[in-house]
Amino acid sequence: MQQSLNKFASTSELHYNDFKKQVFEFSDEWRNYLIPMLFKNQKFNIDKYDQLPSFKYNNRIEHNIWLNVFIILTINIIMLFMFSTKNLEDRSV
């Protein structure tokens, strides 16, 4: 159930690893922009600031929301059924 909730919230281990991968890919883009300026001994000015690459996270992990909702609801219904039958058995004694 916890894994379904993590997938539903996009906070699963798969999402975290994909985020790290995207950050690593962006670091290459960042270096490829700055290192040539460093070697050419160019000054960094406002025009270059506007051209800086920016990081934007894209959720590339497919998550089947309806399957996760179904799993969560099924587990909750089973738990509700178990507690209600146990409560009925306790009252019958």
ZIWOGI-V842156 format. One record per run of one state. SS is the DSSP state (@ for helix, = for strand, . for the rest). FROM is the first residue (numbers start at 1). TO is the last residue. If there is no record, write none. Layout:
ss=SS from=FROM to=TO
ss=SS from=FROM to=TO
This chain:
ss=. from=1 to=1
ss=@ from=2 to=8
ss=. from=9 to=12
ss=@ from=13 to=39
ss=. from=40 to=45
ss=@ from=46 to=50
ss=. from=51 to=64
ss=@ from=65 to=92
ss=. from=93 to=93
